[in-house]
């Protein structure tokens, strides 16, 4: 090989390697994380947090590669709604839900009446989110949120949550050493993200703290306040399981408002009660959802289900909340 050709080839390889290195994300490190946290501190100071206070709150903040890994490796295994309900709403959870509903019935009914939310839905969300407070997460929230922001894919989102977490600490609702949550930063028995906490958390017992970690009254009122603020109407339920007649395959299914029509219209299209009888003659609008297609479970869902979608965009989650609430109403 001629010298000129060899040099050209080596230059081409070197250039290609450089370009490849430039195109790949920089390796994340503990040192890089702490440099990033300093940037977060500077930005926090520009938002009005004092340097001395920030130093105290961030004294033990640490890079948590495990939360980044959890974010990148969320399960993609396809499951059916039947599988999901069997996992999320097993009989033992229904029994606990009924027992806890009875235990807190007076408080739940008081809060339900104040906010216009049926207590069974408060308990159903409580059970689905944290197994009635037993599974709140053990990750340091500031470390988790800062690590996720540092990772970079959704930096703006997690920075917003990080500053919201600082705000709730500044307001004195909890001490930083006790601010624990899920790997994604969801907190307390209601599993609110920090921004949701600032918008919806309630100090129902009026002790000066919105305690969604340990105080049932604050937990229940915060859940109810979210639902009421997002359009819940306690004059109605969430939806009903239905069947499709053979000639109709659910062409109008979906949660878009264009598919939000009266029960009479759904009857005309070929939707019946689950037992095959005609739908009730009630002036209410509904959407048709088929989480697993026309061969799976099919539901007509009302405006309250649309409100549940603002809590969690998963139709599986929304159905599981409604299903648990219905079983609480039945008592088993």
N, C-alpha and C positions, 0 to 999 in steps of 0.2 A: 504494500500500500504506500502511495506517495505521501511524503511528509505533510504536504498541504492538505491532502484529503484526510489524513489522520487527525491533524489539528482541527479541521473543520468539524469532523465527527465528534471529537472530544468537547469542542465548544457547544455543539448541538446538544449533547448529553447533559452537560453542565447547565445549559440554559433551560432545558426541559425539567431537570431536577429542581432548579430554582423556582420555575413557574409552578411546579407541583406543590412545592413547599409553601409558596405564597397563597395558593388556592385552598390549602387545608387550614382548618381553624387552629389557632395557637393552642398549645398544650396548656391546660388549666393547672394551676399550682397553688399551694398554700400562700407563697409569697405574692403571687399575682392577686389572690383573693384579698389579702390584707391591704394591698395597694388600692384595690377596688373599693374596699370598705372606707378608706380615707376619702375617696371621692364621694361616697354616699354621705359621709359625715359633713363634708363641705356643702353638699347640696341641702342636707338637713338644716344646717346652720342658716342657709339662705332662706329657709322656710320658717325660721324663728326659733328653732331649738338651740339652747345654749351649748357651747362647747363643753363646759364642765359637766352638764347633765348627760350629754351624749357619751362622754368618756365613761361615765358610770354605767350607763345602760349597755354599752358595747364592749365592756371590759372583757367579757368571756366569749364574745362572738367567734365562731370558727367555721372554716370551710367544711361542708358536709357533702362529699362526693356521692354518698349513698342516696341523697334526695335527688340529685341530678340523674343518677342511674335509674331511680324509680320513675322519674318523669319521662325519661327516654324509653323505658321498657314497660310501659303500661300494657296489660294483657290485650291481645287482639284475637284471642280464641273466640270463635263464634259460638254463642249459646242461644238457646231458645228462651222465650218468655216463660215457658213452663219450668225450665231449669232454673232460671233466675228467681222466680217466685218461690220455688222449693228451697233455694239457698237463702234468700233474703227474708222470707216470711214462713219459716218452719212452725210447726205446731207449738214448740216450746216458747217461741217468741210471742206467739198469739196469747198463750197462757200468761206470760209475764205482762204483756200489754194490758190484758183485762184486769189482772191483779193490781197493777200500778194505777190504772185508771180509777179503780175503786178506792185505792189508798189515798189518792189525791183528788178525789171527785169534787169536793167542795171548792177547793182552790181552782181546779180546772174549769168548773162551771162559772165561777165568778169571772175569771179571765176570759173565758169564751164569750160570755155575755157582753163584757166591756168592749171587746174587739170585734165581735160579730163573726166568730169562728167556732165551729163545732169542736168540742174538746177531743173527740176521738181522732180528729185529724192532727191536733197538736201532739197527742201521744204517738200517733203513727209516724210522724216526722221525727220525733224524739227517738223512737225505736229504730228507725231506718238509718238515721245519721250516726248515732253513737251507742246503739244497743242500750238505750236508757241511761246514758252517762258512763257506762262501763268502759267504752273504747273511745277515748278522747285524743289519743296520740301522745307520743312521748318525745317528739322532736322539739328542740329549741326553735321557736318560731322565727326569731330574728335571724338565726344562723341559716335556717332552711330557706327563708325568703331571699336573703342576701346571696346565698349560694346559687339559687335558681336565677336570680337576676344576673349574677356574674357569668353564668353559663352562656347567656346571651340570646338564646332563641326567642324568648319572650321577656326580654329585659324590661320594657316599659310596663308590662303588666305586673311583674313581681316587684319592681321598684315602687310602684303605686301602693302595693300591699305592704311593703316594708315601711314606707312613711306613715301609712295608716296605723300600723302596729305601734310605731313610735308615738303617734297621737293618743292612742288609747292608754298607753303606758303613762304618758304625760298627764292624762286626765285622772290617773290614779285608780283605775278599775282593777288592776292586778299588778303584782310585783314582777319585774323582769325575770327573776329566778324561777317563777312559777308559770311563765308564759310558754306553755307547751301546746303542741298540736300535731296535726298530721304532717307528712312529709311535704305537702303542698302549702302548709300554713293555715289550714282550717282549724278552728279553735272551739273548745268547749263542748258542752253536751248538745248544742245545736249545730256544731261544726260550721260556724260562720267564718268566712274570710274576713280579714281586718276591715276592709271597706264596708262589708255587710254589717259588721259589728257597729261601725260608726253610724250607719244609716238606720238600723233596726233594733239594736239591743236596747233593753228597757230595764230601768232600776225600779222594779215593781214593788219591792219591799221598802223602798225609799231609805236605804242605808247609805246612800252616797256613791255606791258602786254598781255598775251593770255587771253582775256576776253570773255569766253563762257557764261557769265552770262548776260551781258548787251549790248555787241557790235555786231550788226548783221554781220558785215564783218568778225569778228573773228569766230562767230558761223558758218556761211556758209562755210568759208574756212576750218574750223576744220572738219566739216562733209565731205566735199569733199576730204580733205587730207586722212581721214580714208579710204574712198572708193578707192581712187587712189592707196594708199599704199598697199591695200589688193587685188588688181587685177582687178579693174573696167575697163571696156572698153566702151567708149561712142559711139562706132560704132554700138553697139547692145543694145537691151532693156533687160528686165528681164525674160520674158517668155510669154506664152499665154495659155488661157484656151482651153482645147481640149475635144474630146469625144473618147470613146473606142468602137470599133465594138463589136458586140455580142460575137464573138468567142474569144475575148481577154479580160482578166480581170486584166491586169496590173501586170503580174508576175514579170516584170523587174523593178518595181518602186523602188525609193530610191535615195539618194543623193551620194551614193558611186561612185567613179570614174569608177568602172566597168560598171555602168549603164549610163555612160555619152557617148552617141553615136549619130550618125548623124540623121537628120530628116528623111532621106531616110530609115534608119533602123527602125525608129519608124513607118513610113508609112507601111513598110512590116509587122510589128507586129500587125497592126490594129488600129493605132491612126490617127484620122482625126482632121481637124479644128473643132471648136465648132459648126459651121453651117453644119457639115457633109462633107464638101468638102475636097479634098486632101490637105495635108500639102504643104507649098511652097517649091519649089526646090531651096534650099539655102544651101550652104556648111557651116553648123553650127552644133555644137553638143549640145545636150540637155539631161536633166534628167527628168524622169517622176515622179511626186509626186501626191499622193492621200491622203491628210491630214485626210479625213474622210472615206477612203476606196473607192472602185470603184463605189459605189452608190452616193458619194458626188462629190464635185468639183474636177476636174482632170486638172493638168497643165503639160505642158512641160516647163521646166525652164532652162535658159542658165547660162553661167559662172557668169554673174553678180548676179544671185540669190545666187550662192555659196558664193559670196562676202558678200551679205546681211546676210548670215548665220554666218559670222564671227562677225557681229555686235550683232546679237541675234539669238541663236540657234533654235528658234521657227519657224517652217514653217508657222504657222498662222501669225506671225509677218512679215515675209518676203513677204507673199502674200499681206498683208494689205498695206505694203509700195508700192509694185508694183501696186496694185489696185488704191491707191490714186494718184500715179504718172500718171497713165493712164488717170484718170479723170481730172487731172490738164491739161494734153495735150489736152483733148477734150474741156476743158473750162467749164465743168459743172459736 
